[in-house]
Amino acid sequence: MHFITIDNILLLVGILLFASVLVSKTSLRVGVPTLIFFVAIGILVGSEGLDLIEFNDYNVAQSIGVVALNFILFYGGFDTSWKEVKPVMWQGAALSVFGVLFTALTLGFFVYLVVPGFTIYEGMLLGSIVSSTDAAAVFSVLRSRGLSLRGGLRPMLEFESGSNDPMAYLLTLTFIHLVQNPTISVGSQILFFVMQMSIGVVMGFGMGWISKKLINRIRLGYEGLYAILVIALIFFTYSLTGIVKGNGFLAVYVFAIFIGNQKLMHKKTISKVFDGYAWLMQIVIFITLGVLVNPSQMLHVAGIGLLISAFLMFIARPVSVFLSLIPFKAMAFRSRMFVSWVGLKGAVPIVFATYPLVAGVQGAEFIFNIVFFVSVTSVLIQGTTLSKVAQWLHVSAPFKKQHKFSIDIELDEDAEELKSRFARVVLPDNSKAVGIPLLELGFPQKAAISLIIRGDKYITPYGATVLEPHDKLLIASEDATSMANALDCLGASPSMVEWEEL
């Protein structure tokens, strides 16, 4: 920026964020993933656009990318329902491990054949960088078209997209090492790969278990502090895993899935806050990469870039998908075809493309430009045709809108009429629930304390709320069995209960 003052910086940041929010709304209408618009904003304000920002520091860009990916991976894992993922876990795992590997090897060999002067390891490096997918962009397009997917396709693709980035990251590091030192033992690289993955999984589960205990017992005075606590735990997970030579990205994703499927203090608040954080990080990373790239250089790689992109979309990705899913005989051919087309690229490949630049790999700038070109063409071609392909392959289903209310109840349009029962209970002095936080009462999932009246105060209950004698509780339940279990947790006798049915 030519006139660097705090006022100008904040004004520019505000304009960029405001423009990004507006274009994200536009992207849903036109069916193009937000990646294109965010990158376009970055290019517009960059040195070859309005020249408002001059930025060419790949080290800083990589650091921004790492921080952003931590937030994005965490929210993806935290918002993943294990109940939905479990039936398709092995399919998703096969795609995230073997699918990425086959894509990298297939595309890498092709690049070696068609790019003059490229060694086999340099080809494999480029293939590794673009081997992962971005399901967030995929489903933003599907929702904009009013579509959902049949069967377990959606959770499978979401699980694949969240768990395949660590594999691509490890392959990228492995081939950087091999490019710089071709005499390195391949066996040692395989051992490095296994060690990184294993330590990442163990650290993810371990940090998840510790974090669950900490979040539920720390008793912070302000609800907003819990989200900040989780940020610290994310950074601990990533950095500590790296210190013990594990894969930090995989650890963060496993950590997020673990605690996201546990009973946590202020869990809904944490989820809502990180939804915003994930969007902010996507905006920041895409704009940063847009500023970093020089569009004029794209013209020099357009021909070879189109060739590589076409091979990736029509050959490498389908081959890798079909090979990875061979053991799963029950999966329909049309579903496999759709999964093959869902190879949409996002910010991750472009971030990974900065690693060869930072490492000083020869030809790294050419690799970065190719990766950027491939990612953009993938978004423009696959991102705008996903809904049509889903309809053509008959894997789409009508999208059921959900109505959200202030108390976070979601009802499908065709759901049965909500049948609830409300009970009002006054806690006696000798109630076994007195002095115990709500989270530790063991309330059934289909029952909840909606309101606590304490004297002349109306209290919104949270997991950390401790019940006191003579509290008046309003309990809501979906069925009589859950209500009975809830009353048992409170030690409430029938004489204490006033009923009101809806």
N, C-alpha and C positions, 0 to 999 in steps of 0.2 A: 504494500500500500504506500502511495507516494506521500501522504500527509498522515503520519502515524500519531494519533492522539487517542486517548481512551474513548472520547465521544465518537470519533469516526469508527473505531473498532467495534464498539457496541452497536452503533447504528448499522454497520455492515452485517454483523452477526444477526441482529434482529431482522434485517431484510432477508437474509439467506434462510433463516428458520421460517419466517412468515411465508416466503415464496415456496419453500419445501412443503409446508403444510397444505397450501393451496393446490400445488401440483399433485400431491398424493390423492386429493379428492378427485381431481381431473382424471388421474390414471385409472381409478376405479370405473369411471364412466366410459372411457375409451378402450379399456381392456389391455393397457400396456403397463407392465410392472413399473413401480416407482423408481427403480434403479435408473432407468433411462432419463427420467426427469431430473433426479438429483445429480447425476453425472453431468447432465446438460447445464445445470445451474453452475456447477463447478467450472466447466469449460468456459461458460459465459463470462465469469468474473476473473478468469485466469489470464495469463500473459498473452494468449492468442485471441482473447475476447476483448472485454472492456479494460483489461490490464489493471484491475483493481487489486489483485493479489499476485505477488510473484513468489512462487514456491517450487523448489526443486530438490528438497531434502528428503531422500528416500529413507534415511534412518528415522526421521520424525514421522514420516508417513507410515512406516512399519510399526512404530510404537503406538500410534493412534489406532492402527488396525488391530493390534493385539488387544488393547484395552476394549475397543468396540466389540470385538468378537467374543470376549469374555461375557459381556452383558447380553449379547444376542444369543449365544449358546446357553447361558443360564436361563433366560426367559423361555427359550424353546424347550429345554428340559423340564423346567418348573411347571410349565403349562401342559406337559404331556401326561395323559391319563394312562397309568400302567394297566388298568383294566381293559382299555381299548387296544393298547399296544401288545399285550401279552399273547393274544392269539396269532399275531403276525410278526412276533419278535424275531423269529429265526429267518424269515424272508427278508425283513429289514436289515438284520445283521449281515446276511449273505451279500446283500447289495452294498452295504456300507463298507465291507471289507473286501470281498472278492470282486464286487462290481467296480469299485474304485481301482483295484489292482489291475483287472483286465482292461479297463479303459485306459489307464496309464500306459500299459505295455503295448496295447494295440495301436493307440494313437502315437506313442513314442516311436515305434518302429516305422510308421508311415512318415512321420516328420523326418526321421533319419534318411528315408529314401528320397523325399521330395525337396528338402532344403539343402542346397549346396554348402559343403564345408561343415555340416553338422556331424558330430560324432554320435554314436549310438546312445551314449550316456546323456548328451545334450538333448537328444530327441526325447529320451525317457523323462528328463527333467521337465521339459515343456508339457509332455503328456500328464505327468503327475500333478502339475500346477492346476490344470483345468479338469481334473478328474472328479471333483465333487460337485454336488448340486445344491440348488437354493429353493427349497419347497415353500418358503415364505412368499416369494414372488409368485410361485405357481398357484397357491390358493387364494392370493389376493385377486388374481385374474379370474379364477373360477367363481369366487363370490361375486365379483362384479357382473358376471354373466348369469347369476342366479342359479348356479349348478353346484351339485355335490357329487360324490363318487359312490358307487355301489360297493357293497362288501367291505372288506378291510383295506381297500386301496389307500384311503386317506391316512389312517394312522400308520400304515406301513411306509408311505412316502415321507411322512413327517418324521418318523423314527430314523429312516435312512438319511434324510437331510441333516438331522441334528447330530448323528453319530458318524457320518462319513468324512467330515472335515478333518478330524484327527488323523485318519488314515492318509488322506491327501497330504497333510502337513508332514507326516513321517516320511512318505515317499519323496517329497520335495527335498527334505534335509538329506535323505540318503543319497539321492542322485547329485546333489550339490557336492557332497563329499567325494563321490565317484568321479565327477567331472574334474574336480580340482586335483584329485589323486587317484588316477585309474588303477594304480597297483594295490589299492586297499582291498583286503579280502572281502568277497561278497558274503562269505559266511559270517564275518564280524558284523556286517551291516544287517544281516537277518537277525543276529543275536541282539543288536541294538534296537531293532524294530520290536522284537518280542518283549524285550525288557521295558521299553517305553510304554507299550500298550498295557502290559501286566501291571506295572507300577501305577499307571494312570487309573486303571479300574479300581485297584485296591485303595489308593489315596482318595478317590472319589467317594467310595462307600464309607471309608473311615472318617473323612471330614464331614460327610453327611450325617453319620451317627452322632459325632461330637456336636455338630451344629444344631441338630434337633434338640439335644439335651440343653444346650446353652440358650437357645432361643426361648424355650418353654420355661426356663427357670431363672433367667436373669432379672425379670420383673422391672423393665424399664418404665420410667414415669410417663413417657410420651409415646404415643402410637407411632409417630413418624420416625422415631429412632430405630425401629425394628428394620426398616428398609436399609438404613445406613449400616446397621449391624450386618445385614446380609451382604452388602457390598464388601465390607471388610473380610467376611468369610470367603467370598468369591476370590478376592485377591490372595488371601492366605492359601486357598486350595491350589490356585494356579502356580504361585511362586514356590510354595513348599514342595509341590510335585516336581517342578523343574529342578529344585535343589537336589532332590534324590534321584535325578536322571529319569523322571517319568514324563509322560505326555500331559502337559497342563490343560490343554483344550479338552481332552477326553475326560480328565479328572473333573473339570468344571461341569461338563455335561452329565456325567454319572452322579455327581454331587447334587445337581439340580433335580434330576429325576427322582433321586432318593427322598430329598426333603419335600419335593413337590407332591409326593404321594403319602405324606405323613400328616398327622394332626399337629398344626403349628399355631402358635400365638399370632394373632392378626394376619392370618394367611391370606385372606382376601385383600387386605390393604397392601401387603407385599406384592401380590400378583398385579394389582392395578398400577402400583408405582413402577414396577419393572416393565410393564407394558409400555408406559411412557418412556422409560429409559431406553428400551430396545429400539423404539422408533427414533429417538434422538440419536442414538449411536449409528443407526443406519444412515440417517441424514448426514451426520458428521463424516462418516467414513466415505460415503459416496461423493460428497462434495470435495473432500480432500483428494480423492483419487481423480476427480474431474479436473481439479486445479493442477494436479501433478502432470497429467498427460498433455502432450502437444499434438493437437489434431492434425497438423500438417504432416507429422511423421506417419500418421495412419495411411496416407496415400501411398507411401512407399511399400507398405506391407499388405495393401488391400488385396492384391491378386493371390498371393500365397496364403493370406489370412482367410479368404473365402474358401479356398481349397481345403485347408485344415479344418475350418468350421464345418463345412459340408461333410467331410469324412467323420468328424466327431459325432454329428447329429444323426447321420444316416447309416453309419457302419460301426464305429467304435462303441458308442453307447448301446445300440441294440444287441451287438454281439456280447458285450459284457453282461447285460441284463439276462439274456437267454442262457448264457453259460452259468451265471450265478444261481438262477432259479431252476436248474435242471432237477434237483432233488425234490422239488415241490410239485408233484404231478397234478394235484388237484387244482392248481391255479390255471384259470382259463387263458387261452391263447390271446384273446383280445385284451385281457388285463395286462399280459406281458408286453403286448404291443404298446399300450398306453404308457406303461412304466418306462419303456424304451424312449418314448418321446419326451418324458419328463426329465430332461437332462439340463434344465434351465440353469444358467450360471448367474452368480450374484457377485458380491463384493469379495468373497473369500479367495477365488483364483487371482484377482488383481492384487490383493494383499500379499498372497504367497509369491506373486511375481516380483515383489520387492526384495525377497530374500536373496536371490542370485545377485541382484544389484548391490545389496549391502555387503555380500560376501566377496564381491569383486570377480564374479565369474565372467569369463570372456564371452562376449555376445549377449550379455544379460539384458541390455537395452532393447535389442531386437526381440528377445523372448518376451519382455514386458509389453512391447507394442503389439506383438502377436496375441498375447493373452488378453489384452484389453480389447482388441478387435474381435476376437472369438467370443468373449463375454457379451459384448454389445450386440453382435449379430445373433447370438443365441437368444437373447432377450427379445429382439425385434421379430425373429422368425418363430421360435417356439412359444414365446410368451404371448404373442397375439393370436396363436392358433390352437392353444390348449383346449379351450372350450369346444371348438369345432371338432377337434380330433376325439375328444371324449364322447361327443354326440355321435360321431361317425362310427366309433367302435362300440357304441351302446354300453358304455361303462358309467355314464352319467345318470343322475337321479334328480328329481325335483328338489330344489333347495328349500328347506323348511326354515322360515324366518322365526326368530326368537324374540319374544317381548321381554324387555328388561325393566324391572321395577326397582324402586329405591332400596328395597330390602333384598336385592340380589336374587330374586326368584325368577327362573326362566321357564317359560311354558311354550311348548310347540303349539302351533295353530290348531292341530288336530288332536291335541291331548285331551284326555278325559277331564271332566270338571274336577277341580281341586277339592278333595274331601279332607277337611282338617277338623281337628277338635282342639278347643282351647280350654285350659284349666287354670284357675286362679288358686294359688296355694300360699298360705302364710306359714313361714318357718317358725317352729317352736324353739325354745331355748335348747332343748336336748336333741335337735336334729343332727344326724350324722354328717350333713352337708355344711354345717356352720364352720367357718374358718378355713374352708377348702376352696382353692381356685376352681372355676368352672371347668377348665381344661382337664382337671384330674378327677372329675366326678364320674367319668365313664358313661356319659349320656349316649343313648342310641343315636345313630346317624339320622333317623327320621323324626327326631324330636329336638326342640331347642327352647331355651329360655329367651323370649322375645323382649321382655321388659322387666325391670326391677323397680319397685316403688319402696323407697326407704324414707319413712317419715313424710316430709313434703317434697322430696326430691325424686325425680324420674331418672333412672340410670340405664344407659344402654349397656348391656352386658358384653364383655369380652372374655377371652380365655383366661386372662389374669385376674378378673373380678372375683373377689372373695365374698362369699355370702355371710350375712350377719343375722342374728336372731330377729324375728319379727319382720323380716323382709317379705314383701308381697311379690310373688313371682307370677308372671303371665307365661304359660307354657303352651307352645304350639306343637302339634304332632300330626303326622299323616294318617296314622291308624291307631286303633285301640291298643294293640300290643306294644307299640313304641311308647305310647303314653303311660302304660302300666309300668314299663321298664324305667321310664324317666322318673315317675313318682317313687319307685323303689330306690332309685339313686339318691333321692332327696329324703328318704325315710318318711314320706308323707302318708298318713292314714286317710281313709275315705272321708272322715269327718272334717278334714282340713281343706277339702277340695270343693270348689264351686265350678260347675260345668257350664260351658256355653258351646253349642254345636252350630256349625255353619252348613 
